Amino acid sequence: QVQLVESGGGLVQPGGSLRLSCTASGSDFVINDINAMSWYRQAPGKQREHVARITSGRNTNYADFVKGRFTISREKNTVYLQMNSLKPEDTAVYYCNAVQGGFVNYWGKGTLVTVSS
């Protein structure tokens, strides 16, 4: 089992920045067996969508709507999402995801990001 805990959400003005963190906890075997960690988001009334992903080999990919603005990184069992040039349409609950063993998915409870003046 992997537990994921997100933090770092909050209210920010358009054009501002936030850094989200997600820390994974569990046995050493399970943590070392995580293949990839990702961030997803879900805006009110919309489906959850993929934002960014980083593999155990530190390969990354991003949704087109965040390229050039968001950066995903990972240090040990924590994954970060640096969000710059935030827009009102980035307002959503941001969820952390971890894939263990190639097919077991774990989710955090989410952290709310609100971009508003």
MDTraj code that builds the backbone (N, CA, C; nanometers):
import mdtraj as md
import numpy as np

residues = "GLN VAL GLN LEU VAL GLU SER GLY GLY GLY LEU VAL GLN PRO GLY GLY SER LEU ARG LEU SER CYS THR ALA SER GLY SER ASP PHE VAL ILE ASN ASP ILE ASN ALA MET SER TRP TYR ARG GLN ALA PRO GLY LYS GLN ARG GLU HIS VAL ALA ARG ILE THR SER GLY ARG ASN THR ASN TYR ALA ASP PHE VAL LYS GLY ARG PHE THR ILE SER ARG GLU LYS ASN THR VAL TYR LEU GLN MET ASN SER LEU LYS PRO GLU ASP THR ALA VAL TYR TYR CYS ASN ALA VAL GLN GLY GLY PHE VAL ASN TYR TRP GLY LYS GLY THR LEU VAL THR VAL SER SER".split()
xyz = np.array([
    [0.0830, -0.1193, 0.0000],
    [0.0000, 0.0000, 0.0000],
    [0.0865, 0.1244, 0.0000],
    [0.0399, 0.2251, -0.0719],
    [0.1065, 0.3543, -0.0771],
    [0.0074, 0.4601, -0.0330],
    [0.0479, 0.5462, 0.0559],
    [-0.0339, 0.6608, 0.0932],
    [0.0272, 0.7858, 0.0317],
    [-0.0572, 0.8671, -0.0273],
    [-0.0129, 0.9902, -0.0917],
    [-0.0781, 1.1091, -0.0214],
    [0.0032, 1.2061, 0.0138],
    [-0.0486, 1.3263, 0.0801],
    [0.0001, 1.4490, 0.0052],
    [-0.0958, 1.5254, -0.0467],
    [-0.0632, 1.6481, -0.1203],
    [-0.0664, 1.7690, -0.0267],
    [0.0087, 1.8711, -0.0651],
    [0.0061, 1.9985, 0.0057],
    [0.0480, 2.1089, -0.0896],
    [0.0248, 2.2323, -0.0479],
    [0.0726, 2.3458, -0.1258],
    [-0.0338, 2.4229, -0.2012],
    [-0.1561, 2.3730, -0.1991],
    [-0.2624, 2.4464, -0.2681],
    [-0.2992, 2.5739, -0.1952],
    [-0.3794, 2.6551, -0.2621],
    [-0.4227, 2.7796, -0.2005],
    [-0.4782, 2.8755, -0.3032],
    [-0.4956, 2.9990, -0.2598],
    [-0.5469, 3.1057, -0.3456],
    [-0.4308, 3.1884, -0.3978],
    [-0.4293, 3.2102, -0.5273],
    [-0.3234, 3.2887, -0.5893],
    [-0.3841, 3.3759, -0.6984],
    [-0.3239, 3.4915, -0.7216],
    [-0.3728, 3.5807, -0.8262],
    [-0.3266, 3.5323, -0.9632],
    [-0.3995, 3.5673, -1.0673],
    [-0.3544, 3.5330, -1.2031],
    [-0.2125, 3.5845, -1.2272],
    [-0.1321, 3.4992, -1.2908],
    [0.0081, 3.5325, -1.3139],
    [0.1006, 3.4883, -1.2023],
    [0.0432, 3.4443, -1.0919],
    [0.1229, 3.4031, -0.9776],
    [0.1722, 3.2602, -0.9885],
    [0.2372, 3.2150, -0.8808],
    [0.2976, 3.0819, -0.8777],
    [0.2599, 3.0080, -0.7507],
    [0.2578, 2.8767, -0.7625],
    [0.2402, 2.7880, -0.6478],
    [0.3264, 2.6646, -0.6709],
    [0.3647, 2.6014, -0.5617],
    [0.4380, 2.4757, -0.5699],
    [0.3619, 2.3713, -0.4889],
    [0.3177, 2.2686, -0.5579],
    [0.2496, 2.1577, -0.4927],
    [0.3497, 2.0476, -0.4600],
    [0.3236, 1.9795, -0.3498],
    [0.4061, 1.8664, -0.3100],
    [0.3175, 1.7449, -0.2852],
    [0.3731, 1.6288, -0.3090],
    [0.3023, 1.5041, -0.2801],
    [0.4059, 1.4057, -0.2276],
    [0.3837, 1.3604, -0.1063],
    [0.4764, 1.2666, -0.0448],
    [0.4125, 1.1290, -0.0358],
    [0.4858, 1.0316, -0.0838],
    [0.4407, 0.8924, -0.0794],
    [0.5009, 0.8222, 0.0417],
    [0.4180, 0.7465, 0.1104],
    [0.4671, 0.6683, 0.2242],
    [0.4203, 0.5247, 0.2097],
    [0.4991, 0.4354, 0.2660],
    [0.4703, 0.2935, 0.2591],
    [0.5983, 0.2173, 0.2844],
    [0.5928, 0.0895, 0.2608],
    [0.7141, 0.0094, 0.2821],
    [0.8190, 0.0452, 0.1775],
    [0.9450, 0.0203, 0.2101],
    [1.0533, 0.0506, 0.1153],
    [1.0320, -0.0243, -0.0157],
    [0.9865, -0.1495, -0.0069],
    [0.9653, -0.2283, -0.1279],
    [0.8630, -0.1621, -0.2186],
    [0.7517, -0.1180, -0.1591],
    [0.6459, -0.0573, -0.2398],
    [0.6914, 0.0756, -0.2987],
    [0.7578, 0.1574, -0.2176],
    [0.8043, 0.2873, -0.2662],
    [0.9021, 0.2690, -0.3815],
    [0.9924, 0.1751, -0.3673],
    [1.0913, 0.1516, -0.4736],
    [1.0288, 0.0903, -0.5977],
    [0.9073, 0.0388, -0.5837],
    [0.8391, -0.0247, -0.6955],
    [0.7469, 0.0722, -0.7702],
    [0.7496, 0.2001, -0.7307],
    [0.6677, 0.3007, -0.8004],
    [0.7328, 0.3329, -0.9348],
    [0.6578, 0.3136, -1.0429],
    [0.7106, 0.3364, -1.1770],
    [0.7006, 0.4825, -1.2183],
    [0.5913, 0.5464, -1.1784],
    [0.5675, 0.6838, -1.2212],
    [0.4774, 0.7534, -1.1207],
    [0.4947, 0.8832, -1.1138],
    [0.4071, 0.9670, -1.0326],
    [0.3551, 1.0800, -1.1199],
    [0.2320, 1.1150, -1.0978],
    [0.1668, 1.2132, -1.1840],
    [0.0822, 1.3101, -1.1025],
    [0.0495, 1.4199, -1.1673],
    [-0.0494, 1.5129, -1.1168],
    [-0.1668, 1.5148, -1.2146],
    [-0.2849, 1.5101, -1.1575],
    [-0.4086, 1.5277, -1.2325],
    [-0.4832, 1.6435, -1.1689],
    [-0.5843, 1.6911, -1.2383],
    [-0.6674, 1.7952, -1.1791],
    [-0.8111, 1.7776, -1.2231],
    [-0.9001, 1.8292, -1.1400],
    [-1.0423, 1.8242, -1.1717],
    [-1.1061, 1.9556, -1.1338],
    [-1.1530, 2.0264, -1.2362],
    [-1.2226, 2.1525, -1.2149],
    [-1.3709, 2.1243, -1.1893],
    [-1.4400, 2.2165, -1.1246],
    [-1.5828, 2.1963, -1.0975],
    [-1.6613, 2.1660, -1.2248],
    [-1.7384, 2.0588, -1.2220],
    [-1.8210, 2.0232, -1.3358],
    [-1.7482, 1.9594, -1.4520],
    [-1.6195, 1.9322, -1.4335],
    [-1.5406, 1.8731, -1.5425],
    [-1.4803, 1.7407, -1.4992],
    [-1.4349, 1.6645, -1.5983],
    [-1.3701, 1.5377, -1.5697],
    [-1.2269, 1.5603, -1.5239],
    [-1.1757, 1.4639, -1.4510],
    [-1.0360, 1.4698, -1.4089],
    [-0.9478, 1.4577, -1.5330],
    [-0.8418, 1.5392, -1.5373],
    [-0.7522, 1.5375, -1.6532],
    [-0.6071, 1.5298, -1.6081],
    [-0.5269, 1.4699, -1.6933],
    [-0.3847, 1.4546, -1.6650],
    [-0.3132, 1.5878, -1.6834],
    [-0.2213, 1.6173, -1.5930],
    [-0.1450, 1.7415, -1.6006],
    [0.0012, 1.7150, -1.6339],
    [0.0652, 1.6288, -1.5569],
    [0.2078, 1.6029, -1.5769],
    [0.2441, 1.4688, -1.5144],
    [0.3524, 1.4102, -1.5672],
    [0.3945, 1.2774, -1.5233],
    [0.5459, 1.2708, -1.5208],
    [0.5993, 1.2001, -1.4231],
    [0.7430, 1.1771, -1.4168],
    [0.7657, 1.0306, -1.3834],
    [0.8543, 0.9672, -1.4593],
    [0.8811, 0.8258, -1.4383],
    [0.9952, 0.8070, -1.3384],
    [1.0194, 0.6836, -1.3022],
    [1.1294, 0.6536, -1.2106],
    [1.2631, 0.6901, -1.2731],
    [1.2669, 0.6933, -1.4076],
    [1.3882, 0.7351, -1.4772],
    [1.3953, 0.8843, -1.5004],
    [1.2999, 0.9576, -1.4398],
    [1.2938, 1.1049, -1.4457],
    [1.2545, 1.1567, -1.5833],
    [1.1952, 1.0713, -1.6659],
    [1.1360, 1.1218, -1.7897],
    [1.0044, 1.1906, -1.7553],
    [0.9758, 1.2994, -1.8252],
    [0.8564, 1.3773, -1.7949],
    [0.7706, 1.3984, -1.9189],
    [0.6435, 1.4150, -1.8973],
    [0.5565, 1.4623, -2.0038],
    [0.4462, 1.5483, -1.9433],
    [0.3938, 1.6360, -2.0263],
    [0.2989, 1.7371, -1.9801],
    [0.1793, 1.7457, -2.0744],
    [0.0674, 1.7841, -2.0174],
    [-0.0468, 1.8196, -2.0998],
    [-0.0139, 1.9484, -2.1746],
    [-0.0680, 1.9613, -2.2934],
    [-0.0366, 2.0792, -2.3749],
    [-0.0712, 2.2099, -2.3044],
    [-0.1761, 2.2078, -2.2253],
    [-0.2229, 2.3329, -2.1666],
    [-0.1340, 2.3810, -2.0509],
    [-0.0342, 2.3032, -2.0099],
    [0.0565, 2.3498, -1.9047],
    [0.2020, 2.3575, -1.9508],
    [0.2290, 2.3145, -2.0728],
    [0.3670, 2.3165, -2.1217],
    [0.4238, 2.4585, -2.1173],
    [0.5434, 2.4678, -2.0628],
    [0.6091, 2.5974, -2.0521],
    [0.5725, 2.6740, -1.9268],
    [0.4713, 2.6270, -1.8544],
    [0.4293, 2.6961, -1.7315],
    [0.4495, 2.6103, -1.6066],
    [0.4275, 2.4808, -1.6186],
    [0.4375, 2.3896, -1.5039],
    [0.5609, 2.3007, -1.5209],
    [0.6213, 2.2654, -1.4082],
    [0.7352, 2.1755, -1.4082],
    [0.7165, 2.0707, -1.3004],
    [0.7273, 1.9437, -1.3403],
    [0.7177, 1.8348, -1.2442],
    [0.8584, 1.7854, -1.2128],
    [0.8797, 1.7530, -1.0865],
    [1.0091, 1.7000, -1.0449],
    [0.9862, 1.6022, -0.9314],
    [1.0897, 1.5235, -0.9039],
    [1.0750, 1.4228, -0.7979],
    [1.2066, 1.4127, -0.7219],
    [1.1938, 1.4046, -0.5919],
    [1.3091, 1.3837, -0.5053],
    [1.2713, 1.2760, -0.4055],
    [1.3371, 1.1629, -0.4179],
    [1.3084, 1.0458, -0.3344],
    [1.1600, 1.0114, -0.3459],
    [1.0864, 1.0191, -0.2383],
    [0.9462, 0.9789, -0.2421],
    [0.8502, 1.0969, -0.2488],
    [0.9006, 1.2130, -0.2889],
    [0.8160, 1.3318, -0.3009],
    [0.8181, 1.3829, -0.4447],
    [0.7010, 1.4118, -0.4972],
    [0.6911, 1.4712, -0.6305],
    [0.6373, 1.6124, -0.6149],
    [0.6903, 1.7023, -0.6955],
    [0.6550, 1.8431, -0.6890],
    [0.5922, 1.8870, -0.8214],
    [0.5102, 1.9880, -0.8131],
    [0.4580, 2.0525, -0.9330],
    [0.4738, 2.2024, -0.9143],
    [0.5708, 2.2585, -0.9836],
    [0.5907, 2.4029, -0.9806],
    [0.5010, 2.4643, -1.0870],
    [0.4115, 2.5506, -1.0441],
    [0.3142, 2.6094, -1.1353],
    [0.3389, 2.7600, -1.1429],
    [0.3733, 2.8060, -1.2612],
    [0.3985, 2.9477, -1.2853],
    [0.2946, 3.0019, -1.3834],
    [0.2872, 3.1336, -1.3891],
    [0.1949, 3.2002, -1.4826],
    [0.0549, 3.1407, -1.4743],
    [0.0064, 3.1276, -1.3541],
    [-0.1234, 3.0643, -1.3337],
    [-0.2367, 3.1466, -1.3928],
    [-0.3362, 3.0749, -1.4429],
    [-0.4523, 3.1355, -1.5063],
    [-0.5780, 3.0951, -1.4295],
    [-0.6837, 3.1720, -1.4397],
    [-0.8086, 3.1321, -1.3718],
    [-0.8545, 2.9923, -1.4113],
    [-0.8285, 2.9532, -1.5352],
    [-0.8707, 2.8199, -1.5801],
    [-0.7868, 2.7072, -1.5201],
    [-0.6824, 2.7412, -1.4460],
    [-0.6055, 2.6399, -1.3742],
    [-0.6705, 2.6050, -1.2407],
    [-0.7752, 2.6769, -1.2051],
    [-0.8464, 2.6487, -1.0805],
    [-0.9042, 2.5080, -1.0823],
    [-0.8675, 2.4288, -0.9822],
    [-0.9102, 2.2884, -0.9766],
    [-0.8595, 2.2256, -0.8474],
    [-0.9094, 2.1072, -0.8195],
    [-0.8478, 2.0236, -0.7175],
    [-0.7398, 1.9428, -0.7879],
    [-0.6196, 1.9491, -0.7356],
    [-0.5061, 1.8788, -0.7944],
    [-0.4796, 1.7512, -0.7145],
    [-0.4729, 1.6399, -0.7871],
    [-0.4542, 1.5094, -0.7261],
    [-0.3201, 1.4492, -0.7652],
    [-0.2585, 1.3852, -0.6702],
    [-0.1351, 1.3115, -0.6935],
    [-0.1694, 1.1653, -0.7227],
    [-0.0973, 1.1070, -0.8161],
    [-0.1172, 0.9670, -0.8535],
    [0.0173, 0.8966, -0.8558],
    [0.0186, 0.7733, -0.8104],
    [0.1386, 0.6903, -0.8190],
    [0.1005, 0.5554, -0.8773],
    [0.1842, 0.5056, -0.9650],
    [0.1632, 0.3737, -1.0244],
    [0.2733, 0.2814, -0.9744],
    [0.2311, 0.1752, -0.9087],
    [0.3257, 0.0790, -0.8533],
    [0.3194, -0.0505, -0.9307],
    [0.4357, -0.1020, -0.9648],
    [0.4401, -0.2302, -1.0332],
    [0.3813, -0.2275, -1.1720],
    [0.3600, -0.1099, -1.2259],
    [0.3099, -0.0965, -1.3621],
    [0.1602, -0.0920, -1.3764],
    [0.0861, -0.1269, -1.2693],
    [-0.0579, -0.1302, -1.2889],
    [-0.1395, -0.0964, -1.1647],
    [-0.0789, -0.0839, -1.0483],
    [-0.1554, -0.0509, -0.9277],
    [-0.1541, 0.0999, -0.9094],
    [-0.2712, 0.1600, -0.9105],
    [-0.2835, 0.3048, -0.8991],
    [-0.3219, 0.3467, -0.7579],
    [-0.2554, 0.4497, -0.7092],
    [-0.2880, 0.5102, -0.5820],
    [-0.3163, 0.6584, -0.6047],
    [-0.4067, 0.7107, -0.5240],
    [-0.4462, 0.8508, -0.5366],
    [-0.4411, 0.9197, -0.4009],
    [-0.4023, 1.0465, -0.4052],
    [-0.4144, 1.1293, -0.2876],
    [-0.5549, 1.1873, -0.2801],
    [-0.5816, 1.2626, -0.1724],
    [-0.7141, 1.3202, -0.1538],
    [-0.7305, 1.4535, -0.2246],
    [-0.6205, 1.5104, -0.2720],
    [-0.6287, 1.6335, -0.3494],
    [-0.6007, 1.7587, -0.2692],
    [-0.5580, 1.8616, -0.3410],
    [-0.5364, 1.9935, -0.2809],
    [-0.5944, 2.0975, -0.3760],
    [-0.6673, 2.1920, -0.3197],
    [-0.7397, 2.2893, -0.4014],
    [-0.6506, 2.4064, -0.4401],
    [-0.6495, 2.4360, -0.5683],
    [-0.5808, 2.5534, -0.6209],
    [-0.6859, 2.6474, -0.6789],
    [-0.6878, 2.7698, -0.6309],
    [-0.7821, 2.8695, -0.6803],
    [-0.7041, 2.9875, -0.7343],
    [-0.7267, 3.0187, -0.8612],
    [-0.6588, 3.1313, -0.9250],
    [-0.7637, 3.2394, -0.9503],
    [-0.7525, 3.3454, -0.8760],
    [-0.8542, 3.4502, -0.8841],
    [-0.7978, 3.5807, -0.8317],
    [-0.8482, 3.6901, -0.8886],
    [-0.8094, 3.8218, -0.8398],
    [-0.9106, 3.8734, -0.7377],
])
top = md.Topology()
chain = top.add_chain()
for i, resn in enumerate(residues, 1):
    res = top.add_residue(resn, chain, resSeq=i)
    for name in ("N", "CA", "C"):
        top.add_atom(name, md.element.get_by_symbol(name[0]), res)
traj = md.Trajectory(xyz[None], top)
